[in-house]
């Protein structure tokens, strides 16, 4: 079964051109068979779901982007992340413009820039990498809105242990908002 899922994910990535371009792709969420299983390059992504009741309790407002799911594949220091975001996109005037991976201290490790609004596709999943983290390193995955910035639900955890919702202080790692890469515009 895992081999079949891995083949399906690879076909989706290749078919969407994600292996060679930074373009957006969508990967359906998978049901975890073992959220603590150690990843290897040949295994399917390890998804971690956030229970919807926890998301409701942690959502700061309807104006921020929330990270709902993080799936990881690959190997140490060269992981591919697939991140599911729910955001109140309406078009280029309001959209989630990136998701990012931070160290537990708030240093930017990786940022996946989103090139357009996902008003008609909620939640949406986009992949990126390689992300240079160790399998047991505690990291934070959060999303950003072009008009309201940070403030939604983030996930904290590690590749090995999985990810759980976390409430971040409003000013946590606010300075990384100005770091590159940043969107150069919005396609639609």
DRENPA-3360 file (N, C-alpha, C; in nm, 2 decimals, always signed):
BEGIN
1 = XXXXXXXX = +0.08/-0.12/+0.00/+0.00/+0.00/+0.00/+0.09/+0.13/+0.00 ~ +0.19/+0.13/+0.09/+0.28/+0.25/+0.09/+0.35/+0.27/-0.04 ~ +0.39/+0.16/-0.10/+0.46/+0.17/-0.23/+0.36/+0.23/-0.34 ~ +0.24/+0.19/-0.33/+0.14/+0.25/-0.42/+0.12/+0.40/-0.40 ~ +0.11/+0.43/-0.27/+0.09/+0.58/-0.24/+0.21/+0.66/-0.28 ~ +0.33/+0.60/-0.26/+0.45/+0.67/-0.30/+0.46/+0.69/-0.45 ~ +0.42/+0.59/-0.53/+0.41/+0.60/-0.67/+0.31/+0.70/-0.72 ~ +0.20/+0.71/-0.65/+0.10/+0.81/-0.68/+0.15/+0.95/-0.66;
9 = XXXXXXXX = +0.22/+0.97/-0.55/+0.27/+1.10/-0.52/+0.38/+1.14/-0.62 ~ +0.47/+1.05/-0.65/+0.57/+1.08/-0.75/+0.51/+1.11/-0.89 ~ +0.41/+1.04/-0.93/+0.34/+1.07/-1.06/+0.28/+1.21/-1.05 ~ +0.22/+1.24/-0.94/+0.15/+1.38/-0.93/+0.26/+1.48/-0.94 ~ +0.37/+1.46/-0.87/+0.48/+1.56/-0.87/+0.54/+1.58/-1.01 ~ +0.57/+1.47/-1.08/+0.62/+1.47/-1.21/+0.52/+1.53/-1.31 ~ +0.40/+1.49/-1.30/+0.30/+1.54/-1.39/+0.27/+1.69/-1.38 ~ +0.30/+1.74/-1.26/+0.28/+1.89/-1.24/+0.40/+1.96/-1.26;
17 = XXXXXXXX = +0.51/+1.90/-1.29/+0.64/+1.96/-1.31/+0.71/+2.01/-1.19 ~ +0.66/+1.96/-1.07/+0.72/+2.01/-0.95/+0.86/+1.97/-0.92 ~ +0.91/+1.86/-0.99/+1.04/+1.82/-0.97/+1.14/+1.91/-1.02 ~ +1.11/+2.00/-1.12/+1.21/+2.09/-1.18/+1.17/+2.23/-1.17 ~ +1.05/+2.27/-1.13/+1.01/+2.41/-1.12/+0.95/+2.44/-0.98 ~ +0.95/+2.57/-0.95/+0.89/+2.61/-0.82/+0.74/+2.63/-0.83 ~ +0.68/+2.58/-0.93/+0.53/+2.59/-0.95/+0.45/+2.53/-0.85 ~ +0.33/+2.56/-0.84/+0.24/+2.51/-0.74/+0.18/+2.38/-0.78;
25 = XXXXXXXX = +0.17/+2.28/-0.68/+0.10/+2.16/-0.71/+0.01/+2.13/-0.59 ~ -0.08/+2.04/-0.60/-0.17/+2.01/-0.50/-0.16/+1.86/-0.48 ~ -0.13/+1.82/-0.35/-0.13/+1.68/-0.32/-0.24/+1.65/-0.22 ~ -0.32/+1.55/-0.24/-0.43/+1.52/-0.15/-0.37/+1.47/-0.02 ~ -0.44/+1.51/+0.09/-0.40/+1.47/+0.22/-0.41/+1.31/+0.23 ~ -0.31/+1.25/+0.30/-0.31/+1.11/+0.31/-0.35/+1.07/+0.46 ~ -0.40/+0.96/+0.48/-0.43/+0.91/+0.62/-0.31/+0.85/+0.68 ~ -0.26/+0.90/+0.79/-0.14/+0.85/+0.85/-0.16/+0.71/+0.90;
33 = XXXXXXXX = -0.06/+0.62/+0.87/-0.06/+0.49/+0.93/+0.02/+0.48/+1.05 ~ +0.12/+0.57/+1.06/+0.21/+0.57/+1.17/+0.28/+0.71/+1.18 ~ +0.22/+0.80/+1.25/+0.28/+0.94/+1.25/+0.41/+0.95/+1.31 ~ +0.46/+0.85/+1.38/+0.60/+0.85/+1.43/+0.70/+0.77/+1.35 ~ +0.66/+0.72/+1.24/+0.75/+0.64/+1.16/+0.86/+0.73/+1.11 ~ +0.98/+0.67/+1.11/+1.10/+0.75/+1.06/+1.10/+0.75/+0.90 ~ +1.11/+0.87/+0.84/+1.10/+0.88/+0.70/+1.23/+0.84/+0.64 ~ +1.22/+0.78/+0.52/+1.33/+0.75/+0.43/+1.30/+0.80/+0.29;
41 = XXXXXXXX = +1.40/+0.82/+0.21/+1.37/+0.87/+0.08/+1.27/+0.79/+0.00 ~ +1.26/+0.66/+0.03/+1.17/+0.58/-0.05/+1.03/+0.57/+0.00 ~ +1.00/+0.63/+0.12/+0.87/+0.62/+0.17/+0.78/+0.74/+0.13 ~ +0.65/+0.72/+0.14/+0.55/+0.82/+0.11/+0.55/+0.93/+0.22 ~ +0.50/+1.05/+0.19/+0.49/+1.15/+0.29/+0.42/+1.11/+0.42 ~ +0.47/+1.16/+0.53/+0.41/+1.13/+0.66/+0.32/+1.25/+0.70 ~ +0.18/+1.23/+0.68/+0.10/+1.34/+0.71/+0.06/+1.35/+0.86 ~ +0.04/+1.47/+0.91/-0.01/+1.49/+1.04/-0.13/+1.58/+1.04;
49 = XXXXXXXX = -0.24/+1.53/+1.08/-0.37/+1.61/+1.07/-0.38/+1.69/+1.20 ~ -0.45/+1.80/+1.19/-0.49/+1.89/+1.30/-0.64/+1.87/+1.32 ~ -0.68/+1.82/+1.44/-0.82/+1.81/+1.46/-0.90/+1.94/+1.44 ~ -1.01/+1.94/+1.37/-1.08/+2.06/+1.34/-1.12/+2.14/+1.47 ~ -1.15/+2.07/+1.58/-1.19/+2.14/+1.70/-1.07/+2.22/+1.76 ~ -0.95/+2.17/+1.75/-0.83/+2.24/+1.79/-0.81/+2.36/+1.70 ~ -0.83/+2.35/+1.57/-0.81/+2.46/+1.48/-0.90/+2.57/+1.52 ~ -1.03/+2.54/+1.55/-1.13/+2.64/+1.58/-1.08/+2.72/+1.71;
57 = XXXXXXXX = -1.03/+2.65/+1.81/-0.99/+2.71/+1.93/-0.87/+2.80/+1.91 ~ -0.78/+2.77/+1.81/-0.66/+2.84/+1.80/-0.67/+2.95/+1.70 ~ -0.77/+2.95/+1.61/-0.77/+3.05/+1.51/-0.79/+3.19/+1.57 ~ -0.70/+3.28/+1.54/-0.70/+3.41/+1.59/-0.81/+3.49/+1.54 ~ -0.83/+3.49/+1.41/-0.94/+3.56/+1.34/-0.96/+3.50/+1.20 ~ -1.07/+3.54/+1.14/-1.09/+3.50/+1.00/-1.01/+3.57/+0.90 ~ -0.91/+3.65/+0.94/-0.83/+3.73/+0.85/-0.68/+3.67/+0.84 ~ -0.66/+3.56/+0.90/-0.52/+3.50/+0.89/-0.52/+3.36/+0.82;
65 = XXXXXXXX = -0.41/+3.32/+0.78/-0.39/+3.19/+0.72/-0.35/+3.09/+0.82 ~ -0.41/+2.97/+0.82/-0.39/+2.86/+0.92/-0.32/+2.74/+0.84 ~ -0.22/+2.69/+0.91/-0.16/+2.57/+0.86/-0.23/+2.45/+0.92 ~ -0.29/+2.36/+0.83/-0.37/+2.25/+0.88/-0.30/+2.12/+0.87 ~ -0.20/+2.10/+0.78/-0.14/+1.97/+0.76/+0.00/+1.99/+0.71 ~ +0.09/+1.91/+0.76/+0.23/+1.91/+0.71/+0.26/+1.76/+0.68 ~ +0.31/+1.74/+0.55/+0.35/+1.61/+0.51/+0.50/+1.62/+0.47 ~ +0.58/+1.52/+0.51/+0.72/+1.53/+0.48/+0.77/+1.41/+0.42;
73 = XXXXXXXX = +0.85/+1.42/+0.31/+0.92/+1.31/+0.25/+1.06/+1.34/+0.23 ~ +1.14/+1.24/+0.19/+1.28/+1.27/+0.17/+1.37/+1.22/+0.28 ~ +1.49/+1.28/+0.29/+1.58/+1.24/+0.40/+1.63/+1.35/+0.47 ~ +1.71/+1.33/+0.58/+1.76/+1.43/+0.67/+1.84/+1.54/+0.59 ~ +1.81/+1.66/+0.62/+1.87/+1.78/+0.56/+1.83/+1.80/+0.41 ~ +1.74/+1.72/+0.36/+1.70/+1.74/+0.22/+1.55/+1.69/+0.21 ~ +1.46/+1.74/+0.30/+1.32/+1.70/+0.30/+1.24/+1.79/+0.20 ~ +1.13/+1.73/+0.16/+1.03/+1.80/+0.08/+0.91/+1.81/+0.17;
81 = XXXXXXXX = +0.86/+1.93/+0.18/+0.74/+1.95/+0.27/+0.62/+1.98/+0.18 ~ +0.50/+1.92/+0.21/+0.38/+1.95/+0.15/+0.29/+2.01/+0.26 ~ +0.25/+2.14/+0.25/+0.18/+2.21/+0.35/+0.04/+2.25/+0.31 ~ -0.06/+2.21/+0.39/-0.20/+2.25/+0.36/-0.23/+2.37/+0.44 ~ -0.28/+2.47/+0.37/-0.32/+2.60/+0.43/-0.46/+2.63/+0.40 ~ -0.53/+2.69/+0.50/-0.67/+2.74/+0.48/-0.66/+2.89/+0.51 ~ -0.70/+2.97/+0.41/-0.69/+3.11/+0.42/-0.81/+3.18/+0.36 ~ -0.84/+3.30/+0.41/-0.95/+3.38/+0.36/-0.92/+3.45/+0.23;
89 = XXXXXXXX = -0.87/+3.38/+0.13/-0.83/+3.45/+0.00/-0.96/+3.50/-0.07 ~ -0.94/+3.62/-0.13/-1.05/+3.68/-0.21/-1.00/+3.71/-0.35 ~ -0.87/+3.71/-0.37/-0.80/+3.75/-0.49/-0.67/+3.81/-0.46 ~ -0.61/+3.89/-0.55/-0.48/+3.94/-0.53/-0.48/+4.05/-0.41 ~ -0.59/+4.11/-0.38/-0.60/+4.20/-0.28/-0.59/+4.14/-0.14 ~ -0.62/+4.01/-0.13/-0.61/+3.93/+0.00/-0.59/+3.79/-0.03 ~ -0.46/+3.74/+0.00/-0.43/+3.60/-0.03/-0.31/+3.56/+0.06 ~ -0.30/+3.43/+0.08/-0.19/+3.37/+0.15/-0.07/+3.37/+0.05;
97 = XXXXXXXX = +0.03/+3.45/+0.09/+0.14/+3.47/-0.01/+0.26/+3.38/+0.02 ~ +0.27/+3.31/+0.13/+0.38/+3.21/+0.15/+0.35/+3.13/+0.28 ~ +0.42/+3.01/+0.28/+0.43/+2.94/+0.40/+0.58/+2.92/+0.43 ~ +0.62/+2.90/+0.55/+0.76/+2.90/+0.58/+0.79/+2.80/+0.70 ~ +0.91/+2.76/+0.70/+0.96/+2.67/+0.81/+1.06/+2.75/+0.89 ~ +1.04/+2.76/+1.02/+1.13/+2.83/+1.11/+1.19/+2.74/+1.21 ~ +1.31/+2.78/+1.26/+1.37/+2.71/+1.38/+1.28/+2.74/+1.50 ~ +1.30/+2.66/+1.61/+1.22/+2.69/+1.73/+1.25/+2.83/+1.79;
105 = XXXXXXXX = +1.37/+2.88/+1.75/+1.41/+3.02/+1.80/+1.36/+3.13/+1.70 ~ +1.30/+3.09/+1.59/+1.25/+3.19/+1.50/+1.33/+3.23/+1.38 ~ +1.44/+3.15/+1.35/+1.52/+3.18/+1.23/+1.45/+3.11/+1.11 ~ +1.45/+3.19/+1.00/+1.39/+3.14/+0.87/+1.48/+3.03/+0.82 ~ +1.42/+2.91/+0.79/+1.49/+2.80/+0.74/+1.46/+2.78/+0.59 ~ +1.33/+2.80/+0.56/+1.28/+2.78/+0.42/+1.15/+2.86/+0.41 ~ +1.13/+2.92/+0.29/+1.00/+2.98/+0.26/+0.95/+2.94/+0.12 ~ +0.83/+2.90/+0.11/+0.76/+2.87/-0.02/+0.67/+2.98/-0.05;
113 = XXXXXXXX = +0.71/+3.06/-0.16/+0.63/+3.17/-0.20/+0.51/+3.12/-0.29 ~ +0.40/+3.17/-0.26/+0.28/+3.13/-0.34/+0.25/+3.25/-0.44 ~ +0.23/+3.21/-0.56/+0.23/+3.31/-0.67/+0.09/+3.36/-0.70 ~ -0.02/+3.31/-0.64/-0.15/+3.36/-0.67/-0.25/+3.33/-0.56 ~ -0.36/+3.38/-0.56/-0.47/+3.36/-0.47/-0.53/+3.22/-0.49 ~ -0.58/+3.16/-0.38/-0.65/+3.03/-0.39/-0.79/+3.05/-0.34 ~ -0.86/+3.15/-0.39/-0.99/+3.18/-0.35/-1.09/+3.07/-0.38 ~ -1.07/+3.00/-0.49/-1.16/+2.89/-0.52/-1.11/+2.75/-0.48;
121 = XXXXXXXX = -1.01/+2.75/-0.40/-0.95/+2.62/-0.36/-0.91/+2.63/-0.22 ~ -1.00/+2.59/-0.13/-0.97/+2.60/+0.01/-1.01/+2.47/+0.08 ~ -0.92/+2.41/+0.17/-0.78/+2.45/+0.18/-0.71/+2.40/+0.06 ~ -0.58/+2.45/+0.05/-0.50/+2.41/-0.06/-0.36/+2.36/-0.01 ~ -0.30/+2.28/-0.09/-0.17/+2.22/-0.05/-0.06/+2.25/-0.16 ~ +0.05/+2.30/-0.11/+0.16/+2.33/-0.20/+0.29/+2.27/-0.14 ~ +0.38/+2.22/-0.22/+0.50/+2.16/-0.18/+0.62/+2.25/-0.20 ~ +0.73/+2.22/-0.13/+0.85/+2.29/-0.15/+0.97/+2.22/-0.08;
129 = XXXXXXXX = +1.08/+2.26/-0.12/+1.21/+2.20/-0.06/+1.32/+2.22/-0.16 ~ +1.44/+2.18/-0.13/+1.47/+2.10/-0.01/+1.47/+2.18/+0.12 ~ +1.43/+2.12/+0.23/+1.43/+2.19/+0.36/+1.54/+2.13/+0.44 ~ +1.63/+2.21/+0.48/+1.75/+2.16/+0.55/+1.73/+2.15/+0.70 ~ +1.67/+2.04/+0.75/+1.65/+2.02/+0.89/+1.68/+1.87/+0.92 ~ +1.71/+1.85/+1.04/+1.73/+1.71/+1.09/+1.60/+1.65/+1.13 ~ +1.60/+1.52/+1.13/+1.47/+1.45/+1.16/+1.41/+1.47/+1.29 ~ +1.49/+1.50/+1.39/+1.44/+1.53/+1.53/+1.44/+1.68/+1.57;
137 = XXXXXXXX = +1.48/+1.76/+1.47/+1.49/+1.91/+1.50/+1.35/+1.97/+1.51 ~ +1.33/+2.04/+1.62/+1.20/+2.10/+1.64/+1.19/+2.23/+1.55 ~ +1.08/+2.23/+1.48/+1.06/+2.34/+1.38/+0.92/+2.39/+1.39 ~ +0.89/+2.50/+1.33/+0.76/+2.56/+1.32/+0.72/+2.59/+1.18 ~ +0.60/+2.55/+1.14/+0.55/+2.58/+1.00/+0.44/+2.67/+1.01 ~ +0.45/+2.79/+0.95/+0.34/+2.89/+0.96/+0.31/+2.95/+0.82 ~ +0.20/+3.02/+0.81/+0.16/+3.08/+0.68/+0.15/+3.23/+0.70 ~ +0.15/+3.30/+0.59/+0.15/+3.45/+0.59/+0.04/+3.50/+0.49;
145 = XXXXXXXX = -0.03/+3.60/+0.53/-0.13/+3.67/+0.44/-0.07/+3.80/+0.39 ~ -0.09/+3.83/+0.27/-0.03/+3.95/+0.21/-0.08/+4.08/+0.28 ~ -0.20/+4.08/+0.34/-0.26/+4.20/+0.39/-0.26/+4.20/+0.55 ~ -0.26/+4.09/+0.61/-0.26/+4.09/+0.76/-0.14/+4.02/+0.82 ~ -0.05/+3.97/+0.74/+0.07/+3.91/+0.79/+0.05/+3.77/+0.86 ~ +0.13/+3.75/+0.97/+0.12/+3.63/+1.05/+0.00/+3.64/+1.15 ~ -0.03/+3.53/+1.21/-0.13/+3.53/+1.32/-0.22/+3.41/+1.32 ~ -0.22/+3.33/+1.22/-0.30/+3.21/+1.22/-0.24/+3.09/+1.29;
153 = XXXXXXXX = -0.30/+2.98/+1.28/-0.26/+2.86/+1.34/-0.13/+2.81/+1.28 ~ -0.03/+2.78/+1.36/+0.10/+2.73/+1.31/+0.11/+2.58/+1.36 ~ +0.20/+2.50/+1.30/+0.23/+2.37/+1.36/+0.37/+2.36/+1.40 ~ +0.39/+2.30/+1.52/+0.53/+2.28/+1.58/+0.55/+2.13/+1.59 ~ +0.67/+2.09/+1.57/+0.71/+1.95/+1.59/+0.84/+1.92/+1.51 ~ +0.85/+1.79/+1.47/+0.96/+1.74/+1.40/+0.92/+1.64/+1.30 ~ +1.01/+1.61/+1.21/+0.98/+1.51/+1.11/+0.95/+1.37/+1.17 ~ +1.02/+1.34/+1.27/+1.01/+1.21/+1.34/+0.88/+1.20/+1.43;
161 = XXXXXXXX = +0.86/+1.31/+1.51/+0.75/+1.31/+1.60/+0.62/+1.36/+1.55 ~ +0.62/+1.43/+1.43/+0.50/+1.48/+1.38/+0.48/+1.63/+1.43 ~ +0.36/+1.68/+1.39/+0.34/+1.83/+1.41/+0.20/+1.85/+1.48 ~ +0.20/+1.94/+1.58/+0.08/+1.97/+1.65/+0.06/+2.12/+1.64 ~ -0.07/+2.17/+1.66/-0.10/+2.31/+1.66/-0.02/+2.38/+1.77 ~ +0.02/+2.51/+1.74/+0.08/+2.59/+1.84/+0.04/+2.73/+1.83 ~ +0.03/+2.80/+1.95/-0.01/+2.94/+1.95/+0.12/+3.01/+1.96 ~ +0.15/+3.10/+1.87/+0.28/+3.18/+1.87/+0.25/+3.32/+1.93;
169 = XXXXXXXX = +0.34/+3.37/+2.00/+0.32/+3.51/+2.05/+0.31/+3.60/+1.92 ~ +0.23/+3.71/+1.93/+0.21/+3.79/+1.81/+0.34/+3.84/+1.74 ~ +0.44/+3.87/+1.82/+0.57/+3.92/+1.77/+0.67/+3.82/+1.74 ~ +0.64/+3.69/+1.75/+0.73/+3.58/+1.73/+0.79/+3.59/+1.59 ~ +0.92/+3.60/+1.58/+1.00/+3.60/+1.45/+0.94/+3.70/+1.35 ~ +0.89/+3.81/+1.40/+0.83/+3.91/+1.30/+0.93/+3.97/+1.21 ~ +1.05/+3.97/+1.24/+1.16/+4.03/+1.15/+1.18/+3.95/+1.03 ~ +1.14/+3.82/+1.03/+1.17/+3.74/+0.91/+1.07/+3.77/+0.80;
177 = XXXXXXXX = +0.97/+3.85/+0.83/+0.87/+3.89/+0.73/+0.94/+3.97/+0.61 ~ +1.05/+4.04/+0.65/+1.12/+4.12/+0.55/+1.22/+4.05/+0.47 ~ +1.25/+3.92/+0.51/+1.36/+3.84/+0.45/+1.31/+3.79/+0.31 ~ +1.40/+3.76/+0.22/+1.37/+3.70/+0.09/+1.38/+3.55/+0.11 ~ +1.31/+3.48/+0.02/+1.23/+3.53/-0.10/+1.10/+3.58/-0.06 ~ +1.05/+3.68/-0.13/+0.92/+3.74/-0.12/+0.85/+3.74/-0.25 ~ +0.71/+3.74/-0.25/+0.64/+3.75/-0.38/+0.67/+3.87/-0.46 ~ +0.68/+3.86/-0.59/+0.71/+3.98/-0.67/+0.58/+4.03/-0.74;
185 = XXXX = +0.46/+3.98/-0.69/+0.33/+4.01/-0.75/+0.24/+3.89/-0.73 ~ +0.12/+3.91/-0.78/+0.02/+3.81/-0.77/-0.04/+3.79/-0.91 ~ -0.04/+3.67/-0.95/-0.09/+3.63/-1.09/-0.24/+3.65/-1.10 ~ -0.31/+3.60/-1.00/-0.46/+3.61/-1.01/-0.52/+3.58/-0.87;
% end
